[in-house]
Structures are given as structure tokens and as C-alpha cells.
Amino acid sequence: MAVAARQGRATASPLTSSPVATTTARPGFLGGWLSRIPLPKWALITIAVAVVVLLLLFLICIIRCCCRKKKPKKKERVSLQTVGNSTMANLVQPEMEDLERATEQIGRGKLQYSLEYNFRAQELKVGVKQAAELKAMDSGGTSDPYVIVYLTSDMKKRYETKVYRKTLNPVFNEYFTFQVPQAEVPDSTLVMQIFDFNRFAKHDIIGEVRLPLATVNLQHVIEQWSDLVAARKVKEEQLGEICFSLRYVPSTSKLTVLILEAKKLKRMDSHGLSDPFVKVHLILNRKKWKKKKTSVKKNTLSPYFNEAFVFEVPFNQIQNVDVVISVWDHDKVTKNEPIGKLFLGCRATGKQLRHWSDMLSNPRRPLAQWHSLQPPDVVDKALGLKSHLKLPLPHR
């Protein structure tokens, strides 16, 4: 009996212990999986929290994006309702500036003209033949047209036809001759402007024809029609260009100005040429200080000088000095006329200031450069000279 009881206890103990083993197996499995990660528990908790936070932020972003997409639709509907009329007006009706530009180019008429260039005499003969379908400028539906003809290379020399009363289809048949050297033909543009004559008010321009001579074959006589277009605004007259070099040596206080050459100078004489020479002025503290000039070159618009002038300018005064270079047309009978000028110095601007700065930063080195001439009154105003008294000049 005792033996049987012991055997019963031995067999009962495994049965009672088996359910305990099964209940502890599940947490042991999760703990075993987590134990494989080589991180402490606090790190795992931190990662879990961070993942949750990121998920929340991701959801918030999705919600906001959806809301933003929905709101503009409402705003677009409102804006289309409020601005719909103006938008449709812009699509249907063009801007007033576009309308004005379109009307400027339409309905001005056309002009017939002829061109003949004499290579031996170097003359351009322009024939103003007739005009047709001109724009009516008077209240009665007609115009009083006449034509002005000139070349952009010599805008002072202009010809004009007779005035024809109350017609939109005038016949002129008038011829004009321009003295144009063959080398300057490619740089010239023929301008023919038709005006409406008005006795008691300013003459109104009907339209113009601009013909760059570089685009025309002058080997034979040309006769053609061209449509009139709106007249361009008057551009600043081209006075020419001049090339010179500057050199300053601080140790000897010597400023050297070498006048090399000029080109495309403005025509000043009746025969279409000029007698140019160059003046070099030094201005100290806005007062005329020293001046020198080149020799006169006869009958040319592209003179070559190659003349150097040396001025003594102390280093402590170089910042207060302006160099004024002016081109003049020599005339034996009347007064010499200025063609154009420019000035360099610390008060200058643009290309002139850069040339002056390069000279100061490269002592003892001559620096040559081309410059465009400017109207004399513009340069004089920029200089703002205090006095025009003549000072004693140093001997050359």
C-alpha cells in the first residue's frame, strides 16, 4: 500500500507541474525574442515612443494636406466669381498699349522712291516718286503731305519736297543728292518721313521709311514701294569716337595723354567732312588748370594724330584732377565748333571711370581705349566748372 501511494504521488507530480510549464512558456517566448535585441529596456521603450510620435505626425501631415487641397478649391471658386468678368475682358480685349501699337503700324500708306549711287562721284541720288493711301490727318478726311529726306550719318543736311494740298495720293517726282563716301555707305541709313502740313499748328508726321544702305545693292538703280511705319523717337546724335592712352608715373608726377586717332566723326562742313583737332584740358578742383591741343587734320572724319602730351601732376593732386578731351572742327573764317567731348577722373562714370581707375592701378603702364564722344553741353554740366578764367599755361 505504501509503495502504491508513493507511485501515485510520483505520477501525480508531473501532472500538476505540466500546466505551470505551459503558462510560463508564452512570456518566455516574448522575452526570448526581445532578449535577442542587444539593447537595454529603456532604449527599446524610447524607440517605441519615437515610432508612435512619428506615426502621429505623419497622420497630422496627411490631414493638413487634405484640408489645404480642399480650401483652395473654395477660394478658386470665389476668385473666379469675383474676377471672372475682368479675366474674360482681358482674354477678349487686348491691352490699350497693344491696340495703340497695332494702329500705329496700320493704315499709314506707302511710299515709292528710287536710289542711285555714283561710285565715281561718291554721290547718292534719292528720288521721291509718289505716295499712296496716306492716312487722313485733317478733319475733312484728307492731308497736306510733304516729304523730308535725310541720312542718319549727317542729320543736319535735310531736304524736303513741296507741299501737296488735300490729297492722300500725292505725286512728288523730286530728286535729292547726298555726298556719301563709299566707305561710309554701310554705316548710313536713309530716312524718308511724310508730314502733314499745318499752317497754324505743329506739323504731324504720318509715317516714315528707314532704309539701311548696308542692306541695299547699290550696283544698279533701285525703284520700289515701301509701307510707312510709325516714326521712331529721335535718338541721340552720333558724334564719333576717339582713341587715346593714359599713363601716370607717381615717382615723377608725370601724366601722359597720347591722342591716337578718331573715327566716325560728325560732319561739320558743307562738303560732308570736317577739319578736326583735339584739345586736352586738365581741371583741378573744378577749375581750368592746363591745356594743350593737337594739330589740325584736313578734310577727314577719321583723323590719325599720334600726339602725346605730358602734364606734371603731383601724386597728392591726382585724385582732384579731371582730364577733359574734346574734338573740334577748325574753321578759318568763322569760330571753331566743338564736335564732342568727354572727361576722365574720379568724378567720371562708366567707361571713362574704369579707364581712369585702370591707369591709377597700373602705374608707369600706358593704357589705350576707345571712347564715344558726348554732347559738349552735357559734359560741361557734369563738370560743373566754378570759373572759366584763363590761367597761365606752362610752356610746351
Sequence and secondary structure as in RCSB ss.txt:
>XXXX:A:sequence
MAVAARQGRATASPLTSSPVATTTARPGFLGGWLSRIPLPKWALITIAVAVVVLLLLFLICIIRCCCRKKKPKKK
ERVSLQTVGNSTMANLVQPEMEDLERATEQIGRGKLQYSLEYNFRAQELKVGVKQAAELKAMDSGGTSDPYVIVY
LTSDMKKRYETKVYRKTLNPVFNEYFTFQVPQAEVPDSTLVMQIFDFNRFAKHDIIGEVRLPLATVNLQHVIEQW
SDLVAARKVKEEQLGEICFSLRYVPSTSKLTVLILEAKKLKRMDSHGLSDPFVKVHLILNRKKWKKKKTSVKKNT
LSPYFNEAFVFEVPFNQIQNVDVVISVWDHDKVTKNEPIGKLFLGCRATGKQLRHWSDMLSNPRRPLAQWHSLQP
PDVVDKALGLKSHLKLPLPHR
>XXXX:A:secstr
 HHHHHHHHHHHHHHHHHHHHHHHHHHHHHHHHHHTS S HHHHHHHHHHHHHHHHHHHHHHHHHHHHHHHHHHH
HHHHHHHHHHHHHHHHHS  HHHHHHHHHHSS  EEEEEEEEETTTTEEEEEEEEEES    STTS   EEEEEE
ETTEEEEEEE     S SS EEEEEEEEE  GGGGGG EEEEEEEE  SSS  EEEEEEEEEGGGS TTS EEEE
EE B           EEEEEEEEETTTTEEEEEEEEEES    STTS   EEEEEEEEETTEEEEEEE     S 
SS EEEEEEEEE  GGGGGGEEEEEEEEE  SSS  EEEEEEEEETT  HHHHHHHHHHHHSTT  EEEEEE B 
HHHHHHHHT SB         
